[in-house]
């Protein structure tokens, strides 16, 4: 079987201000052209059971807001975590500053305030977006013993988690970055992320707007627990984004060892 080799999988978005003015930045870019290559962190494939339509959503690795190519003062202030999500035609950018509700103007300021969740069509925003997923041969690790052995042998691992509603089926594929392994009692458990956690209630064209980031823990084939990135109060009148919302899901889990 084949699985995504996340170490060789990337999303690259191209901004060319001479063709299309950028609408997602909070400063004037020092140069008119930039290709941002971001390693893929998760792939979520959602099938609409009614129509058979399949949509693919790819999460890029989190990075920080920056000025590219300057001689100093690279990091924008206030700085934000930046996590991009792309489908074949739409995008969702998740930005989180130190405090929920921080207001930063887009550039130019005529575009208004920069939202914490900015979504739109790729064709209206970027010169191009490439999603390049690389696949490698893999073997399904069918038993706890096989998973433990592969973990202790430093074999690259990929997780697949499937959950369904009456209308949708979601397949989430992700690299297992952290795996606990106990060869004495044959216990394994992932603690890995972020993954894309979809909301399976919107209409198909709006599925990207309901994506959340989560970490996933599993130690059995039939269930998983996730902890979701949510606005979290830290003081009176102040919140930050943190992984605090826990959920137990009835799912189908598979662990794959890459060859």
KAFENHU-V965329 format. One record per pair of residues at least 24 apart in sequence whose C-alpha atoms are under 10 Angstrom apart, sorted by sequence separation. I is the first residue (numbers start at 0). J is the second residue. D is the distance in whole Angstrom. If there is no record, write none. Layout:
BEGIN
i = (I & I)
j = (J & J)
d = (D & D)
END
This chain:
BEGIN
i = (11 & 12 & 36 & 37 & 58 & 59 & 60 & 77 & 91 & 92 & 93 & 171 & 190 & 191 & 192 & 223 & 224 & 10 & 11 & 12 & 37 & 58 & 59 & 77 & 78 & 91 & 92 & 93 & 150 & 171 & 189 & 190 & 191 & 222 & 223 & 224 & 9 & 10 & 11 & 57 & 58 & 59 & 77 & 91 & 92 & 171 & 189 & 190 & 191 & 222 & 223 & 224 & 9 & 10 & 11 & 57 & 58 & 76 & 90 & 91 & 92 & 150 & 151 & 169 & 170 & 188 & 189 & 190 & 221 & 222 & 223 & 8 & 9 & 10 & 11 & 56 & 57 & 58 & 90 & 91 & 150 & 151 & 169 & 188 & 189 & 190 & 213 & 214 & 221 & 222 & 223 & 8 & 9 & 10 & 56 & 57 & 89 & 90 & 91 & 150 & 151 & 169 & 188 & 189 & 196 & 213 & 220 & 221 & 222 & 223 & 8 & 9 & 10 & 55 & 56 & 57 & 64 & 89 & 90 & 91 & 150 & 151 & 169 & 187 & 188 & 189 & 196 & 212 & 213 & 215 & 217 & 220 & 221 & 222 & 7 & 8 & 9 & 55 & 56 & 63 & 88 & 89 & 90 & 147 & 149 & 150 & 151 & 158 & 168 & 187 & 188 & 194 & 196 & 213 & 214 & 215 & 216 & 219 & 220 & 221 & 6 & 7 & 8 & 35 & 54 & 55 & 58 & 61 & 62 & 63 & 64 & 88 & 89 & 146 & 147 & 148 & 150 & 167 & 186 & 187 & 193 & 195 & 196 & 213 & 215 & 219 & 220 & 221 & 5 & 6 & 8 & 54 & 56 & 57 & 58 & 59 & 61 & 63 & 83 & 85 & 87 & 88 & 89 & 147 & 148 & 158 & 166 & 167 & 186 & 192 & 193 & 194 & 219 & 220 & 5 & 6 & 33 & 56 & 58 & 81 & 82 & 83 & 84 & 86 & 87 & 88 & 89 & 90 & 146 & 147 & 148 & 165 & 166 & 189 & 190 & 191 & 192 & 193 & 218 & 219 & 220 & 4 & 5 & 33 & 56 & 83 & 85 & 86 & 88 & 89 & 90 & 147 & 164 & 165 & 188 & 190 & 193 & 217 & 3 & 5 & 30 & 79 & 85 & 144 & 146 & 147 & 163 & 164 & 166 & 167 & 5 & 28 & 29 & 30 & 143 & 144 & 145 & 148 & 150 & 162 & 3 & 28 & 29 & 30 & 90 & 143 & 144 & 147 & 178 & 180 & 3 & 25 & 26 & 27 & 28 & 29 & 30 & 89 & 143 & 144 & 146 & 147 & 148 & 177 & 178 & 179 & 24 & 25 & 26 & 28 & 29 & 88 & 144 & 145 & 146 & 147 & 175 & 178 & 24 & 25 & 28 & 87 & 143 & 144 & 146 & 147 & 24 & 40 & 42 & 44 & 86 & 87 & 143 & 144 & 145 & 146 & 173 & 41 & 42 & 43 & 85 & 87 & 142 & 143 & 144 & 39 & 40 & 42 & 85 & 86 & 143 & 37 & 39 & 85 & 143 & 37 & 10 & 9 & 10 & 11 & 9 & 10 & 26 & 193 & 9 & 10 & 25 & 8 & 9 & 25 & 160 & 158 & 160 & 158 & 162 & 160 & 161 & 162 & 160 & 161 & 160 & 160 & 189 & 23 & 59 & 10 & 12 & 57 & 10 & 56 & 57 & 10 & 57 & 143 & 143 & 26 & 142 & 143 & 25 & 26 & 27 & 28 & 142 & 24 & 25 & 26 & 27 & 141 & 175 & 24 & 25 & 26 & 27 & 170 & 172 & 174 & 175 & 24 & 25 & 26 & 169 & 170 & 171 & 172 & 173 & 174 & 175 & 23 & 24 & 25 & 26 & 170 & 172 & 22 & 23 & 24 & 25 & 21 & 22 & 23 & 21 & 22 & 25 & 20 & 21 & 162 & 163 & 20 & 23 & 25 & 161 & 162 & 163 & 22 & 25 & 119 & 161 & 162 & 163 & 24 & 118 & 119 & 160 & 161 & 162 & 23 & 42 & 118 & 160 & 161 & 162 & 22 & 23 & 39 & 117 & 159 & 160 & 161 & 34 & 36 & 38 & 39 & 116 & 159 & 160 & 161 & 33 & 34 & 35 & 36 & 37 & 38 & 39 & 159 & 160 & 23 & 32 & 34 & 36 & 38 & 158 & 159 & 160 & 22 & 23 & 158 & 159 & 157 & 158 & 159 & 157 & 158 & 156 & 157 & 158 & 156 & 157 & 155 & 156 & 157 & 22 & 23 & 154 & 155 & 156 & 21 & 22 & 23 & 154 & 155 & 156 & 19 & 20 & 21 & 22 & 153 & 154 & 155 & 19 & 20 & 21 & 154 & 19 & 20 & 21 & 19 & 20 & 149 & 150 & 18 & 19 & 149 & 18 & 146 & 149 & 12 & 15 & 16 & 17 & 145 & 146 & 14 & 15 & 16 & 146 & 13 & 14 & 15 & 84 & 142 & 143 & 145 & 12 & 13 & 14 & 15 & 141 & 142 & 12 & 13 & 14 & 140 & 141 & 12 & 13 & 14 & 53 & 55 & 57 & 139 & 140 & 141 & 12 & 13 & 48 & 52 & 53 & 54 & 55 & 56 & 57 & 58 & 89 & 139 & 140 & 11 & 12 & 13 & 43 & 45 & 48 & 49 & 50 & 51 & 53 & 55 & 89 & 91 & 92 & 138 & 139 & 140 & 11 & 12 & 41 & 42 & 43 & 44 & 45 & 46 & 47 & 48 & 49 & 90 & 91 & 93 & 137 & 138 & 139 & 10 & 11 & 12 & 43 & 45 & 47 & 48 & 49 & 89 & 90 & 91 & 93 & 137 & 138 & 139 & 10 & 11 & 47 & 48 & 89 & 91 & 93 & 136 & 137 & 138 & 9 & 10 & 11 & 46 & 47 & 48 & 136 & 137 & 138 & 9 & 10 & 46 & 47 & 86 & 135 & 136 & 137 & 8 & 9 & 10 & 45 & 46 & 47 & 85 & 135 & 136 & 8 & 9 & 45 & 46 & 84 & 134 & 135 & 7 & 8 & 9 & 44 & 45 & 46 & 84 & 7 & 8 & 44 & 45 & 6 & 7 & 8 & 43 & 44 & 45 & 84 & 5 & 6 & 7 & 43 & 44 & 84 & 4 & 5 & 7 & 42 & 43 & 44 & 3 & 4 & 5 & 42 & 43 & 2 & 3 & 4 & 5 & 41 & 42 & 43 & 82 & 99 & 100 & 2 & 3 & 4 & 41 & 42 & 99 & 1 & 2 & 3 & 4 & 40 & 41 & 42 & 61 & 98 & 99 & 1 & 2 & 3 & 4 & 40 & 41 & 60 & 98 & 99 & 0 & 1 & 2 & 3 & 39 & 40 & 59 & 98 & 0 & 1 & 2 & 39 & 58 & 95 & 98 & 0 & 1 & 2 & 58 & 0 & 1 & 2 & 57 & 58 & 100 & 0 & 1 & 57 & 99 & 100 & 101 & 0 & 56 & 98 & 99 & 100 & 97 & 98 & 99 & 56 & 97 & 98 & 99 & 97 & 98 & 96 & 97 & 95 & 96 & 95 & 94 & 95 & 6 & 54 & 5 & 53 & 54 & 56 & 4 & 5 & 41 & 43 & 52 & 56 & 4 & 5 & 40 & 41 & 42 & 43 & 45 & 47 & 54 & 55 & 58 & 3 & 4 & 40 & 41 & 42 & 43 & 44 & 54 & 2 & 3 & 40 & 41 & 43 & 45 & 56 & 58 & 2 & 3 & 40 & 41 & 47 & 2 & 47 & 2 & 46 & 45 & 80 & 45 & 5 & 43 & 5 & 6 & 3 & 4 & 5 & 2 & 3 & 4 & 5 & 2 & 3 & 2 & 3 & 2 & 4 & 1 & 2 & 3 & 0 & 1 & 2 & 1 & 2 & 0 & 1)
j = (35 & 36 & 60 & 61 & 82 & 83 & 84 & 101 & 115 & 116 & 117 & 195 & 214 & 215 & 216 & 247 & 248 & 35 & 36 & 37 & 62 & 83 & 84 & 102 & 103 & 116 & 117 & 118 & 175 & 196 & 214 & 215 & 216 & 247 & 248 & 249 & 35 & 36 & 37 & 83 & 84 & 85 & 103 & 117 & 118 & 197 & 215 & 216 & 217 & 248 & 249 & 250 & 36 & 37 & 38 & 84 & 85 & 103 & 117 & 118 & 119 & 177 & 178 & 196 & 197 & 215 & 216 & 217 & 248 & 249 & 250 & 36 & 37 & 38 & 39 & 84 & 85 & 86 & 118 & 119 & 178 & 179 & 197 & 216 & 217 & 218 & 241 & 242 & 249 & 250 & 251 & 37 & 38 & 39 & 85 & 86 & 118 & 119 & 120 & 179 & 180 & 198 & 217 & 218 & 225 & 242 & 249 & 250 & 251 & 252 & 38 & 39 & 40 & 85 & 86 & 87 & 94 & 119 & 120 & 121 & 180 & 181 & 199 & 217 & 218 & 219 & 226 & 242 & 243 & 245 & 247 & 250 & 251 & 252 & 38 & 39 & 40 & 86 & 87 & 94 & 119 & 120 & 121 & 178 & 180 & 181 & 182 & 189 & 199 & 218 & 219 & 225 & 227 & 244 & 245 & 246 & 247 & 250 & 251 & 252 & 38 & 39 & 40 & 67 & 86 & 87 & 90 & 93 & 94 & 95 & 96 & 120 & 121 & 178 & 179 & 180 & 182 & 199 & 218 & 219 & 225 & 227 & 228 & 245 & 247 & 251 & 252 & 253 & 38 & 39 & 41 & 87 & 89 & 90 & 91 & 92 & 94 & 96 & 116 & 118 & 120 & 121 & 122 & 180 & 181 & 191 & 199 & 200 & 219 & 225 & 226 & 227 & 252 & 253 & 39 & 40 & 67 & 90 & 92 & 115 & 116 & 117 & 118 & 120 & 121 & 122 & 123 & 124 & 180 & 181 & 182 & 199 & 200 & 223 & 224 & 225 & 226 & 227 & 252 & 253 & 254 & 39 & 40 & 68 & 91 & 118 & 120 & 121 & 123 & 124 & 125 & 182 & 199 & 200 & 223 & 225 & 228 & 252 & 39 & 41 & 66 & 115 & 121 & 180 & 182 & 183 & 199 & 200 & 202 & 203 & 42 & 65 & 66 & 67 & 180 & 181 & 182 & 185 & 187 & 199 & 41 & 66 & 67 & 68 & 128 & 181 & 182 & 185 & 216 & 218 & 42 & 64 & 65 & 66 & 67 & 68 & 69 & 128 & 182 & 183 & 185 & 186 & 187 & 216 & 217 & 218 & 64 & 65 & 66 & 68 & 69 & 128 & 184 & 185 & 186 & 187 & 215 & 218 & 65 & 66 & 69 & 128 & 184 & 185 & 187 & 188 & 66 & 82 & 84 & 86 & 128 & 129 & 185 & 186 & 187 & 188 & 215 & 84 & 85 & 86 & 128 & 130 & 185 & 186 & 187 & 83 & 84 & 86 & 129 & 130 & 187 & 82 & 84 & 130 & 188 & 83 & 57 & 57 & 58 & 59 & 58 & 59 & 75 & 242 & 59 & 60 & 75 & 59 & 60 & 76 & 215 & 215 & 217 & 217 & 221 & 220 & 221 & 222 & 221 & 222 & 222 & 223 & 254 & 92 & 130 & 83 & 85 & 130 & 84 & 130 & 131 & 85 & 132 & 218 & 219 & 103 & 219 & 220 & 103 & 104 & 105 & 106 & 220 & 103 & 104 & 105 & 106 & 220 & 254 & 104 & 105 & 106 & 107 & 250 & 252 & 254 & 255 & 105 & 106 & 107 & 250 & 251 & 252 & 253 & 254 & 255 & 256 & 105 & 106 & 107 & 108 & 252 & 254 & 105 & 106 & 107 & 108 & 105 & 106 & 107 & 106 & 107 & 110 & 106 & 107 & 248 & 249 & 107 & 110 & 112 & 248 & 249 & 250 & 110 & 113 & 207 & 249 & 250 & 251 & 113 & 207 & 208 & 249 & 250 & 251 & 113 & 132 & 208 & 250 & 251 & 252 & 113 & 114 & 130 & 208 & 250 & 251 & 252 & 126 & 128 & 130 & 131 & 208 & 251 & 252 & 253 & 126 & 127 & 128 & 129 & 130 & 131 & 132 & 252 & 253 & 117 & 126 & 128 & 130 & 132 & 252 & 253 & 254 & 117 & 118 & 253 & 254 & 253 & 254 & 255 & 254 & 255 & 254 & 255 & 256 & 255 & 256 & 255 & 256 & 257 & 123 & 124 & 255 & 256 & 257 & 123 & 124 & 125 & 256 & 257 & 258 & 122 & 123 & 124 & 125 & 256 & 257 & 258 & 123 & 124 & 125 & 258 & 124 & 125 & 126 & 125 & 126 & 255 & 256 & 125 & 126 & 256 & 126 & 254 & 257 & 121 & 124 & 125 & 126 & 254 & 255 & 124 & 125 & 126 & 256 & 124 & 125 & 126 & 195 & 253 & 254 & 256 & 124 & 125 & 126 & 127 & 253 & 254 & 125 & 126 & 127 & 253 & 254 & 126 & 127 & 128 & 167 & 169 & 171 & 253 & 254 & 255 & 127 & 128 & 163 & 167 & 168 & 169 & 170 & 171 & 172 & 173 & 204 & 254 & 255 & 127 & 128 & 129 & 159 & 161 & 164 & 165 & 166 & 167 & 169 & 171 & 205 & 207 & 208 & 254 & 255 & 256 & 128 & 129 & 158 & 159 & 160 & 161 & 162 & 163 & 164 & 165 & 166 & 207 & 208 & 210 & 254 & 255 & 256 & 128 & 129 & 130 & 161 & 163 & 165 & 166 & 167 & 207 & 208 & 209 & 211 & 255 & 256 & 257 & 129 & 130 & 166 & 167 & 208 & 210 & 212 & 255 & 256 & 257 & 129 & 130 & 131 & 166 & 167 & 168 & 256 & 257 & 258 & 130 & 131 & 167 & 168 & 207 & 256 & 257 & 258 & 130 & 131 & 132 & 167 & 168 & 169 & 207 & 257 & 258 & 131 & 132 & 168 & 169 & 207 & 257 & 258 & 131 & 132 & 133 & 168 & 169 & 170 & 208 & 132 & 133 & 169 & 170 & 132 & 133 & 134 & 169 & 170 & 171 & 210 & 132 & 133 & 134 & 170 & 171 & 211 & 132 & 133 & 135 & 170 & 171 & 172 & 132 & 133 & 134 & 171 & 172 & 132 & 133 & 134 & 135 & 171 & 172 & 173 & 212 & 229 & 230 & 133 & 134 & 135 & 172 & 173 & 230 & 133 & 134 & 135 & 136 & 172 & 173 & 174 & 193 & 230 & 231 & 134 & 135 & 136 & 137 & 173 & 174 & 193 & 231 & 232 & 134 & 135 & 136 & 137 & 173 & 174 & 193 & 232 & 135 & 136 & 137 & 174 & 193 & 230 & 233 & 136 & 137 & 138 & 194 & 137 & 138 & 139 & 194 & 195 & 237 & 138 & 139 & 195 & 237 & 238 & 239 & 139 & 195 & 237 & 238 & 239 & 237 & 238 & 239 & 197 & 238 & 239 & 240 & 239 & 240 & 239 & 240 & 239 & 240 & 240 & 240 & 241 & 155 & 203 & 155 & 203 & 204 & 206 & 155 & 156 & 192 & 194 & 203 & 207 & 156 & 157 & 192 & 193 & 194 & 195 & 197 & 199 & 206 & 207 & 210 & 156 & 157 & 193 & 194 & 195 & 196 & 197 & 207 & 156 & 157 & 194 & 195 & 197 & 199 & 210 & 212 & 157 & 158 & 195 & 196 & 202 & 158 & 203 & 159 & 203 & 203 & 240 & 206 & 172 & 210 & 173 & 174 & 172 & 173 & 174 & 172 & 173 & 174 & 175 & 173 & 174 & 174 & 255 & 255 & 257 & 255 & 256 & 257 & 255 & 256 & 257 & 257 & 258 & 257 & 258)
d = (5 & 7 & 10 & 9 & 7 & 5 & 9 & 9 & 10 & 6 & 7 & 7 & 7 & 6 & 9 & 6 & 6 & 8 & 4 & 8 & 9 & 6 & 6 & 9 & 10 & 7 & 5 & 9 & 10 & 8 & 9 & 6 & 7 & 7 & 5 & 9 & 10 & 6 & 6 & 8 & 5 & 8 & 8 & 6 & 6 & 9 & 7 & 5 & 9 & 6 & 7 & 10 & 6 & 5 & 9 & 6 & 7 & 9 & 8 & 4 & 9 & 9 & 9 & 9 & 10 & 10 & 5 & 8 & 9 & 5 & 7 & 10 & 5 & 6 & 10 & 7 & 5 & 9 & 5 & 7 & 7 & 9 & 8 & 6 & 5 & 10 & 10 & 8 & 6 & 5 & 9 & 9 & 4 & 6 & 6 & 7 & 7 & 6 & 9 & 8 & 7 & 10 & 5 & 7 & 9 & 7 & 10 & 5 & 7 & 8 & 6 & 5 & 10 & 8 & 5 & 9 & 9 & 6 & 6 & 10 & 7 & 9 & 8 & 8 & 4 & 10 & 10 & 8 & 9 & 10 & 10 & 8 & 5 & 7 & 8 & 6 & 9 & 6 & 8 & 9 & 9 & 4 & 6 & 9 & 10 & 10 & 9 & 9 & 8 & 6 & 8 & 9 & 8 & 9 & 9 & 10 & 10 & 10 & 6 & 6 & 7 & 8 & 9 & 10 & 7 & 7 & 10 & 9 & 10 & 10 & 10 & 6 & 5 & 9 & 8 & 8 & 10 & 7 & 7 & 8 & 10 & 10 & 10 & 9 & 10 & 9 & 5 & 9 & 7 & 8 & 10 & 8 & 9 & 10 & 9 & 10 & 10 & 10 & 10 & 10 & 9 & 5 & 8 & 5 & 9 & 10 & 8 & 9 & 9 & 10 & 10 & 9 & 7 & 7 & 6 & 9 & 8 & 9 & 10 & 10 & 10 & 10 & 9 & 10 & 8 & 7 & 9 & 9 & 8 & 7 & 8 & 9 & 9 & 10 & 10 & 10 & 10 & 9 & 9 & 9 & 9 & 9 & 7 & 10 & 10 & 10 & 10 & 9 & 10 & 9 & 10 & 6 & 7 & 10 & 10 & 9 & 9 & 8 & 10 & 8 & 10 & 9 & 8 & 9 & 10 & 10 & 8 & 9 & 10 & 9 & 9 & 10 & 7 & 8 & 9 & 9 & 10 & 9 & 9 & 10 & 9 & 7 & 7 & 8 & 10 & 10 & 7 & 7 & 9 & 10 & 9 & 9 & 9 & 9 & 7 & 7 & 9 & 10 & 9 & 10 & 9 & 7 & 10 & 10 & 10 & 9 & 9 & 10 & 8 & 9 & 7 & 9 & 9 & 9 & 9 & 6 & 10 & 10 & 9 & 10 & 10 & 8 & 10 & 6 & 7 & 9 & 10 & 10 & 9 & 10 & 9 & 9 & 6 & 8 & 10 & 10 & 10 & 9 & 10 & 10 & 8 & 8 & 9 & 7 & 9 & 10 & 10 & 10 & 9 & 9 & 7 & 10 & 10 & 8 & 10 & 9 & 8 & 9 & 8 & 9 & 10 & 7 & 8 & 10 & 8 & 9 & 8 & 10 & 9 & 10 & 10 & 10 & 10 & 10 & 10 & 9 & 10 & 9 & 9 & 10 & 9 & 8 & 10 & 9 & 10 & 9 & 10 & 8 & 9 & 10 & 10 & 8 & 9 & 8 & 8 & 10 & 10 & 10 & 7 & 8 & 9 & 9 & 9 & 10 & 6 & 7 & 6 & 9 & 9 & 9 & 4 & 5 & 7 & 10 & 10 & 10 & 9 & 6 & 5 & 8 & 10 & 9 & 10 & 9 & 10 & 10 & 10 & 7 & 6 & 8 & 9 & 10 & 10 & 7 & 8 & 9 & 8 & 10 & 7 & 10 & 8 & 8 & 10 & 10 & 9 & 8 & 9 & 9 & 9 & 9 & 10 & 7 & 8 & 7 & 7 & 10 & 9 & 5 & 10 & 8 & 8 & 9 & 10 & 5 & 7 & 8 & 9 & 7 & 6 & 5 & 9 & 9 & 9 & 9 & 9 & 10 & 6 & 7 & 10 & 10 & 10 & 9 & 8 & 8 & 5 & 9 & 10 & 9 & 10 & 9 & 10 & 10 & 8 & 6 & 7 & 8 & 10 & 9 & 10 & 10 & 7 & 5 & 9 & 10 & 10 & 6 & 6 & 8 & 5 & 8 & 6 & 6 & 7 & 5 & 9 & 6 & 7 & 8 & 5 & 7 & 9 & 8 & 10 & 6 & 6 & 9 & 6 & 10 & 6 & 5 & 9 & 10 & 10 & 7 & 9 & 10 & 7 & 8 & 8 & 8 & 7 & 8 & 7 & 9 & 9 & 7 & 9 & 9 & 9 & 9 & 7 & 7 & 7 & 7 & 10 & 9 & 10 & 9 & 10 & 10 & 8 & 8 & 8 & 9 & 8 & 10 & 5 & 6 & 9 & 10 & 10 & 9 & 10 & 6 & 5 & 9 & 8 & 9 & 7 & 5 & 7 & 7 & 8 & 8 & 5 & 9 & 10 & 10 & 10 & 7 & 6 & 9 & 6 & 6 & 10 & 10 & 9 & 10 & 9 & 9 & 10 & 10 & 9 & 6 & 6 & 8 & 4 & 9 & 10 & 10 & 9 & 9 & 10 & 9 & 10 & 10 & 10 & 7 & 10 & 9 & 4 & 7 & 6 & 6 & 10 & 10 & 9 & 9 & 10 & 9 & 10 & 8 & 7 & 7 & 7 & 10 & 10 & 5 & 6 & 7 & 5 & 9 & 10 & 9 & 9 & 5 & 8 & 8 & 9 & 9 & 9 & 6 & 5 & 9 & 6 & 7 & 6 & 6 & 10 & 8 & 9 & 10 & 5 & 7 & 8 & 5 & 8 & 8 & 5 & 7 & 9 & 4 & 7 & 6 & 6 & 6 & 7 & 8 & 10 & 6 & 5 & 8 & 5 & 8 & 7 & 5 & 9 & 8 & 7 & 6 & 6 & 6 & 6 & 6 & 8 & 10 & 7 & 9 & 4 & 8 & 8 & 4 & 8 & 10 & 7 & 5 & 6 & 6 & 10 & 6 & 8 & 7 & 5 & 9 & 9 & 7 & 8 & 8 & 6 & 6 & 10 & 7 & 7 & 10 & 8 & 4 & 8 & 7 & 5 & 8 & 6 & 6 & 10 & 6 & 5 & 9 & 7 & 5 & 9 & 9 & 10 & 10 & 8 & 4 & 6 & 6 & 7 & 7 & 10 & 5 & 6 & 9 & 9 & 5 & 10 & 9 & 9 & 9 & 6 & 6 & 9 & 10 & 6 & 7 & 9 & 10 & 9 & 10 & 5 & 6 & 9 & 9 & 7 & 10 & 10 & 8 & 5 & 6 & 9 & 9 & 10 & 9 & 6 & 5 & 9 & 8 & 5 & 8 & 10 & 10 & 7 & 9 & 6 & 10 & 8 & 7 & 8 & 10 & 8 & 8 & 7 & 5 & 9 & 10 & 6 & 5 & 10 & 9 & 5 & 7 & 6 & 8 & 8 & 8 & 8 & 8 & 7 & 10 & 10 & 10 & 8 & 10 & 10 & 10 & 9 & 9 & 10 & 8 & 8 & 9 & 8 & 9 & 9 & 8 & 8 & 8 & 6 & 9 & 10 & 9 & 10 & 10 & 10 & 8 & 7 & 5 & 7 & 8 & 10 & 10 & 10 & 8 & 7 & 6 & 8 & 9 & 9 & 9 & 7 & 10 & 9 & 10 & 10 & 9 & 8 & 9 & 9 & 9 & 10 & 9 & 10 & 10 & 8 & 9 & 8 & 9 & 6 & 8 & 8 & 8 & 10 & 10 & 8 & 10 & 10 & 7 & 8 & 9 & 9 & 9 & 9 & 10 & 7 & 8 & 10 & 9 & 10)
END
